[in-house]
Amino acid sequence: MERRDFIKLTAITGTSAALTACGNPEHQVIRFVPDEDIVPGIAEWKPSVCPVCSAGCGLTVRIMDADFETMRNGQAGVVAIKAAKKLEGQPTHPINQGALCARGQAAIQLTYHPDRVTQPMKRSGTRGAADFKPVSWDEAIAELAGKLDGLSDRKALAYITRPRRSRRLEVATEFLTRFGAPAPIGFELFGNEVLRKANAASFGREQLPTYDLSSAMFVVGFGADFLGTWNSPVAQTIGYGQMRQGRAGMRGKFIQIEPRMSLTGANADEWIYARAGTEGVVALGIAHLLAPNNSGLAGFAPDAVEKVTGVAARKIERLAREIDEMKPALAIVGGPTLAYTNGSFHARAVNTLNAVLAGSGHASGIGFTPGADAVRPLRPSADLKNLSAQVLLLDDANPIYGTPKGWGVRDAIAKVPYIASFSSFIDDTSAHADLILPDHTFLEGWTDSLPESGSMLAVASAAGPVMKPLYQTRSTPDVLIEVAAKLKTPIAMPWKTYDEAIKAGFDKIGPTAWDDVAKQGGHWTAPGAERRSASDGARPPSPQSPVPSLQFVPPQFDGDVAAYPYYFQPYPSQAFNDGSTAHLPWLQEMPDPMTSAMWSSWVEINPQAAEKLGIKKGDVVEITSSQGSLRAPAVLSPGIGPDMVAMPVGQGHETFTRYASKRGANPVTILAPLTDTETGALAWAATRVKIARVGDADGSLIMFAGELREEPHHHHTR
Amino acid sequence: MIRRRLVYPSGASRRIMLTVGVCLLAAACRSRSAVSSTVYTPAHATVGEAVRGFLNLRPTATQPIPFPHKIHIEKQAMCTDCHETVERGPIAGIPSVKTCMICHSQIATDRPLIKEVTGYSDKGIEIPWQRVYGFTREAHVRFNHAPHVRASVDCSTCHGDVGQMTVAERKVNHTMGFCVNCHRQKNAPNDCMTCHF
C-alpha cells in the first residue's frame, strides 16, 4: 500500500470511528430511584454461607454499589443497587479459616447468571421440552396448594433434595411430616452412606469423620480425594498444609493408594496402584503387621495381600515399618474406594486400621463434629429406585442427570402427574417440571448450614441476605410455609418464616448464639470445648484386645472381563463435583488440575492400553458398558491402571443453561445399577467397559496447556 | 532522502493530515460526553475519544433542570447536605431525587421547576443530571474525595466558587499539573501510585 493511500484510509476510518461515537447520549438512560442508601465506591463485607457443597464453609461477601439493568412499570432502565461482588473465605470460620475453593469462589455467578429463572413459571409445552410461561407468585402457590389438596393419599407426595444438613432442610422435613408425607429423599450421586454406616458400627457415630491432619506424621489415603472434592476439602487442605509445612523441622509423610491418581494422589509422596476393589486389603495388610494381636487378620499376611491387590509384599512391609516409626498416623478412606459393591468392606478395613493405629500408641486422628443430631435423617438416594408419587417437589437436586439408567428415575419422573421445582436454573430434571418456583440465591435470602464434619467444634452457620433479590424469586422454605397456610385445611408450621426457623435453631444452642449470626455468620462452640468433643471420636480397642475378624469380600463388577476388559471409574470433577456447578462459566473455564482440560469431557487411559488400542491424545473413543455407550476424546494419563479408564462427571447435561447444555458426555448414563451389598448405596465404580477408537481428534478436547483454543484445526494437523 | 520523507511529510501529506485532524475535531465536538465501550480496553474506544482526551476537550454539561447552587447556598444549605457521601467515600455523589424531596416535598412546591422535580420523584426516576467533573476511564486516575475533605481542602479549590453559580460549570481544569502543584504545596504524597492505581 502506498503511504498516501494509508493516510487517506486513516482519515476515512478515523472519521467514521469518531462519528459512531455520536448519538445515544448517556443522559438518555433512565435511572430509577434506588431503594437503598448507597455510598458509592465504599465496600462493605458481610458474612454468608457457601452453598456449593455440604462442607458449609463460611463466606465473607464484598458488597458495593453497582448499576443493575431492570424494568419498572414496563420501562427499561438502570438502578443503583448494593451488589455482591466477591466471595472470600470467612477468616474466623472454624471450617475454612479464611480459605475458599474454586467452586466456592465461582458461586457468585449463581446470582448473576444470565439464564437464571427470574420468576415463577408454568409449563406451556410438552414435558421435558422446557417451554415455560411466566405466572404470578399467587397463581403459582395457589396451584401447588391445589395439587396438594387434591392428593387422595398424602404419602404420594415426594420431595427430592440435596442432603445438605441445614435448618432449611428441617423446614422441608417439618412440612412433609405435618402434611403426612414421607421424609425427603436426600439425593447425592457421590453420597457417603457407606462410610456413615461403617462409622456407626466402628465408632458409634453415623457421621462423616473429621480428621486431625495437622498433628499427623503419616497419612495413608485410600481413594479419598480429600484435597479436591471429598467431604470437607478446604478444611482438610488446611490440615494437610499444616502436616506438611506447618511445623518447624517436621514434614508429615503422605501415601495414597488407589487405581486412578486423583488430585490428592498427585500430592502424595508415593502413589500406589492397587487393583480396583482391593484397596481395603492393603489397609488390612498394614494392620496385620502392626496389630499386637492380629489373629483376626490371619488372611492378610503380606504375600496374600500382594496376590489380591498387586501391591508388592515388600512395599506393604516397608509401609508398616514407616507408619510405626512416624507416629501419629492416620488412614482416610472415601470416594471410589467406597463405591464398589464391597464398599462397606473397605470402610470397615480402614476403620480397623485406624483402630489398630490408635491402639498401638498412635493418637487417634479421627473425631466427629458434635451436634450431629441437629437434623432429622433423610431417606437414602437408593429410594429413588422405587419412586412413585402423585406430586413431586424438586429442591436443588437433579436425579435424572445423576442416576444410572437402571434405576429408571427418568421413567418414574415421567409418570409423576405433577412436578414442581424450586430450582433457579432449568436443569435436566427441572425441564420436566410443571411448575417452577425459583428460590433466591444464597446472597439474596437467608441461608444456613449445619456441617457434618470439618471441625471439632459444633458449627452452625447462618446468614441473612447480603443484597436485595434481583428478580421475582422467593426463598423456598418461605414458599413451603406459605403453601402450608394456603391448603384447604392449613398446616400450622412452627415458624412463620425461614429466618424464624433458623433463629429457633440458634436459640436452642445458647442464649448468645443468635447474636453471632450477624457478627460472623454463625455460632461455634468456644475452643475450650474442643478437647472434650474430640474424645467423642474413635474409641480404640486396648492394645491387648484382638482385632475383630475380617474377611475379604471380593468386589463384583458389571460386565464380564472378556467382553468388557476395563474398569470404569467416573469421578467427581474438580470444577463441577457431581455436575451441579457445570452451569458456572468460571468453572467451565477452569483447567482441570490433572489434565488442564476445560469446557469438555475426556476419558483417561493408560498410555500402554492406549498404544494397544491405537489411541492417541485427543482421538475420539467410544466407551461401551452393558448399559450403553458414549463418546469423548481421550487423554493419556500414566496415573491410571492399564486395566482402567476414568472419566470426570459434570458435563453432558441435556439441559443446564447456555454454558453446560449438550456439552461433553455424562458418564453416569453408562453406569450399571449395582449397589454396595450391605448399605444399598450406588456402587458407581463397579462398571466394566470396552473402549474403541472411533475417530480422529474433533477439537472437542480443549486443553489449557496445549494448542491454542482459537485454532482447533491444530488438533487435526498434529 | 527516504529518512527525510518519513520524518517530515511532504506538503501534500501535510494537507491530508490537517484534513484528518479537522474531521476528527469536528466529530469530537458533536459526540456524546463521557466515554465508553462496554468491552474493557485500556485504550480509547474510538479515535475521536482519543483526540478529545489528548486535547482535553469536553462538551459542556447541559442539565435537565437549571439547578441554582447559588440560591441553595444563600439559604444556608451546605455542600455536604446534598453531596452527602463526600466525607465518607471516594465519590461526592450526584444527589438522588430523594434528597431533593427531603425539603421540596414541603418547600416551594408551587414553583414550575420544583414541580418538574416532583414529577421525576413521582415517576420513581432520577433526574438525569450530567456530570460536570470527573476523569475518563482511560485517564487511569482514581480520585477519592474523603481524604481531601479530611485534609480541609475547600470544595472551591477544585470546583470553583459553585456557590455563586446556577448550574455548576467547569471553572477549574483538572489536569495532572493542577493536582501535582497542590500536592507539592501541601506536602501531600506525589508518587505515581497515589492517583494512578
Interface residues (C-beta under 8 A of the other chain):
Chain A: R3 R4 I7 K8 T10 A11 T13 G14 T15 A17 A18 L19 T20 A21 C22 G23 N24 P25 E26 H27 Q28 V29 I30 R31 F32 V33 P34 V39 P40 G41 I42 R72 N73 G77
Chain B: A12 S13 I16 M17 T19 V20 C23 L24 A27 A28 R30 S31 R32 S33 A34 A45 T46 V47 G48 E49 V51 P64 T85 R88 G89 P90 I91 G93 S96 V97 K98 S121 G124 I125 E126 P128 Q130 N144
